[in-house]
Amino acid sequence: MLIRTLFFLFACLPALSQAADPAYFSVRADFRKCMSPICGGVFVNEVNKAFTRCADKHRDKACYAAEIDWSALNLTAEQAAAAQSLAGNGQLLLRGQLQTKQFGDIAKLGVFVVSEAWEAATNTPTTGPYFRIHLNGIRCIAAPCNSVDEEKLNTNITRGIDGINLDKVGANETKLTAASERLSTTEGILVTGRHKPVTGPGGKSVSLTASQFYLPFTASSVVKQCHVGGCSSEVCSDKPGVVSACVFKPEYGCYGTASCEVQADGNCGWTPTKELTSCLDNAKQLPGGLSIK
């Protein structure tokens, strides 16, 4: 009788929203045209999963979240706005949970609560599954050598692989250096990509060719936004709409394909690739500037 009574009491209690365990999600903006907060948030989906459990407990290929809660990252309002923009553009990989929140008298909707954020190194489109990788300290006398530990995100699958190739990501030297340094830590970096078989005197293995890699996004990650300005689009600075004298110099043509971004010193500038350096050196051999009236 007591057991039946307890069962009845618990059955009558209102259902509580239990959030799923934190997982890694990709994010994209919601461009549907309807009233906020019903529209205008983001769609999230668990990486390496065919379906995601949404805040209302149904499963779908992607789940709607009316807002992202960045509070765990201790961002300022400006930094949170920058993070929101990156997330909407698909530039962040987020770890967290979908929870529910009542939005006034409108509806109870999903909210994505962030516990970690990882920023893509470039705008290169992603292909392949998502992994965490780091060096494991193994040294071999014959290749292939499984010196890299690979963990498939949102699964229990881990294994050793022969190596990781980041070349196709197209990242600058600053980000490649940061990735190299983090590979020596247990947290490593997050990557998406495809495997290719490797054979050698040591047997058979696979290596991973990354289409994208991700570095941790924190409050200190929010840096200046760089803008191209000047009469000949020759100025790279953190101020939009910079005006310069309309004098064209041959070297200005080199900046058309160059990257205007934050450099190692924290300031905006043209990334000094081999192509840009060579172009500038050749341009300086040409006749001087031309004034544009």
ROPAPA-528360 format. One record per residue (C-alpha): residue in one letter; x negated, y negated, z; residue number from 1. Coordinates in steps of 0.2 Angstrom, whole numbers. Each point is the difference from the previous one (the first is absolute). Layout:
% ROPAPA-528360
   residuo      c1      c2      c3   num
         a       X       Y       Z   NUM
...
//
This chain:
% ROPAPA-528360
   residuo      c1      c2      c3   num
         m       0       0       0     1
         l     -14     -12       5     2
         i      -9       4     -17     3
         r      15      -3     -10     4
         t       3     -17       9     5
         l     -18      -6      -3     6
         f       2       5     -18     7
         f      16     -10      -2     8
         l      -8     -15       9     9
         f     -15       0     -12    10
         a      11       3     -15    11
         c      10     -16       4    12
         l     -16     -11       2    13
         p      -3     -12     -15    14
         a     -13       6     -12    15
         l     -17      -8       2    16
         s     -10      -5     -15    17
         q     -16      11       1    18
         a     -14      -6     -11    19
         a     -11      13      -9    20
         d     -18       2       4    21
         p     -11     -14      -8    22
         a      -5       4     -18    23
         y      -9      -8     -14    24
         f      11      -9     -13    25
         s      -1      -9     -16    26
         v      10     -16      -2    27
         r       8     -10     -14    28
         a      11     -16       0    29
         d      19       1      -2    30
         f       5     -10     -15    31
         r      18       4       1    32
         k      11     -16      -1    33
         c      12       0      14    34
         m       2      -8      18    35
         s     -14       1      12    36
         p      -3      11      10    37
         i       9      13     -10    38
         c     -12      -4     -14    39
         g     -17      -9       0    40
         g     -10      11      11    41
         v     -11      15      -5    42
         f       1      18      -5    43
         v     -12      12       8    44
         n      -4      18      -3    45
         e     -11      12       9    46
         v     -15       4     -11    47
         n      -3      18      -5    48
         k      18       4       3    49
         a      14       2     -12    50
         f      13      -7      12    51
         t       0     -12      15    52
         r      11       0      15    53
         c       9     -17       0    54
         a       5     -10      16    55
         d      18       7      -1    56
         k      -8      18      -1    57
         h       5       4     -18    58
         r     -14       5     -12    59
         d      -4      -9     -16    60
         k     -15      -3     -12    61
         a      -2     -18       8    62
         c       8      -8      15    63
         y       6     -18       2    64
         a      -7     -11      14    65
         a       8     -17       3    66
         e     -16      -6       8    67
         i     -18       5       5    68
         d      -5      -2      18    69
         w     -18      -5       1    70
         s      -1      -4      18    71
         a     -12      15       5    72
         l     -13      -8     -11    73
         n       0     -17       9    74
         l       1     -10     -15    75
         t       4     -19      -1    76
         a      15      -5     -10    77
         e     -11      -5     -14    78
         q      -9      16       0    79
         a      16      10       1    80
         a       6      -9     -15    81
         a     -16       5      -9    82
         a       2      18       5    83
         q      19      -1      -5    84
         s      -5      -6     -18    85
         l     -14      14      -2    86
         a      13      13       6    87
         g      13      -6     -13    88
         n     -13       1     -13    89
         g      -5      18       4    90
         q     -17      -5       7    91
         l       2       7      17    92
         l       1      18       6    93
         l      10      -1      17    94
         r       0      12      15    95
         g      16      -1      10    96
         q      18       5       3    97
         l      17      -4      -6    98
         q      12      -6      13    99
         t      17      -8       0   100
         k       5     -18       5   101
         q      16      -9       1   102
         f       0     -15     -11   103
         g      14     -11       8   104
         d      17       5      -6   105
         i      -6       5     -17   106
         a      -7      18       2   107
         k     -12      12       9   108
         l     -15       1     -12   109
         g     -17       8       0   110
         v     -15      -9       6   111
         f     -18       6      -3   112
         v     -11      -2      15   113
         v     -18       0      -4   114
         s     -14       8      10   115
         e     -14      -1     -13   116
         a      -2      -9     -17   117
         w     -13       4     -13   118
         e      -3     -12     -15   119
         a      -4       6     -18   120
         a     -17      -4      -6   121
         t       6      -6     -17   122
         n      16      -1     -10   123
         t      -4      16     -10   124
         p      16      11      -1   125
         t      -1      15      11   126
         t       1      18      -6   127
         g      -1      16      10   128
         p       3       5      18   129
         y      -6     -10      15   130
         f     -14       6      11   131
         r     -11      -6      15   132
         i     -18       4      -3   133
         h     -16      -2      10   134
         l     -18       7       0   135
         n      -1      16      11   136
         g     -19       0       2   137
         i      -3      16      -9   138
         r     -16       1     -10   139
         c      -4      13     -13   140
         i     -15       6     -11   141
         a      11       5     -15   142
         a      15      -8      -8   143
         p      15      -1       2   144
         c      -1      -5      18   145
         n      17      -3       9   146
         s      -7     -15      10   147
         v      16     -10      -1   148
         d      16       5      11   149
         e      16      -3      -9   150
         e      17      -1       9   151
         k      16      -1     -10   152
         l      11     -14       8   153
         n      16       6       8   154
         t      -5      18       0   155
         n     -11      12      10   156
         i     -11       4     -15   157
         t     -19      -4       2   158
         r     -15       7      -9   159
         g     -18      -4      -5   160
         i      -3      -7     -17   161
         d     -16      -3     -10   162
         g       1     -19      -1   163
         i      11     -16      -4   164
         n      -2     -11     -15   165
         l       7     -18       2   166
         d      -6      -7     -17   167
         k      17       0      -9   168
         v       7     -11      13   169
         g      -9     -15      -6   170
         a      -4      -7      17   171
         n     -13     -14       3   172
         e     -16       3       9   173
         t       6      -7      16   174
         k      15      13       1   175
         l     -11      14      -6   176
         t     -13      -4      14   177
         a      14       0      13   178
         a       7      16      -7   179
         s     -17       8       1   180
         e      -3      -5      18   181
         r      17       6       5   182
         l      -3      17      -7   183
         s     -12       3      14   184
         t      14      -2      13   185
         t      12      13       5   186
         e      15     -12      -6   187
         g      -8      -1     -17   188
         i      10      -8     -14   189
         l      16       4      -9   190
         v       0       5     -18   191
         t      12       6     -14   192
         g      -7      10     -15   193
         r      -3      16      -8   194
         h     -12      15       2   195
         k     -12       7     -12   196
         p      -9      17       1   197
         v     -18       0       4   198
         t     -12      15      -2   199
         g     -18       3       4   200
         p     -13      11       8   201
         g      10      -2      17   202
         g      16       7      -8   203
         k      16      -9      -4   204
         s       9     -15       7   205
         v      10     -16      -5   206
         s      -4     -18       1   207
         l      12     -14       1   208
         t       1     -14     -13   209
         a      10     -15       8   210
         s      12     -11     -10   211
         q       1     -11      16   212
         f      -7      -1      17   213
         y       6     -10      15   214
         l      -9      -9      15   215
         p       8      -5      16   216
         f      11     -15       0   217
         t      -1     -10      17   218
         a       2     -18       5   219
         s     -18      -4      -6   220
         s       4       8     -17   221
         v      11     -15      -4   222
         v     -12     -11      -9   223
         k       2     -15     -11   224
         q      10       1     -16   225
         c     -11      -5     -15   226
         h       6     -10     -15   227
         v      -7      -4     -17   228
         g       0     -19      -4   229
         g      -9     -13      -9   230
         c       3      -7     -17   231
         s      -9      15      -8   232
         s       5      12      13   233
         e     -18       0       6   234
         v       4      -3      19   235
         c       3      14      12   236
         s       6      -6      17   237
         d      12       2      14   238
         k      10     -15      -5   239
         p      13       1     -14   240
         g       0     -12     -14   241
         v     -17      -7       1   242
         v      -4     -13     -13   243
         s     -17      -3      -8   244
         a      -7     -11     -14   245
         c       4       7     -17   246
         v     -17       4      -6   247
         f      -2      17      -8   248
         k     -16       9       3   249
         p      -4      17      -9   250
         e      -1       9      16   251
         y      18      -4       4   252
         g       5      12     -13   253
         c      -8      14      11   254
         y      13      -2      14   255
         g      15       5     -11   256
         t      -3      19       4   257
         a      -8      -3      17   258
         s       8       3      17   259
         c       3     -15      12   260
         e       1       8      17   261
         v      -7      -1      18   262
         q     -18       3       0   263
         a     -11       8      14   264
         d      -3     -17       8   265
         g      19      -2       2   266
         n       2     -13     -13   267
         c       8       0     -17   268
         g     -11       2     -15   269
         w      -3       9     -16   270
         t      -5      18       3   271
         p     -18       2      -7   272
         t       2      15     -11   273
         k     -14       5     -12   274
         e      12      -5     -14   275
         l       3     -18       7   276
         t     -19      -2       4   277
         s      -5       5     -17   278
         c      13     -11      -8   279
         l      -5     -15      10   280
         d     -19       2      -4   281
         n       4       1     -18   282
         a      12     -15       0   283
         k     -14     -11       8   284
         q     -10       2     -15   285
         l      13      -8     -11   286
         p       2     -19      -3   287
         g       7     -11      14   288
         g      18      -5       5   289
         l      13      -7     -10   290
         s      12     -14       7   291
         i      18       3      -3   292
         k      10     -16      -2   293
//
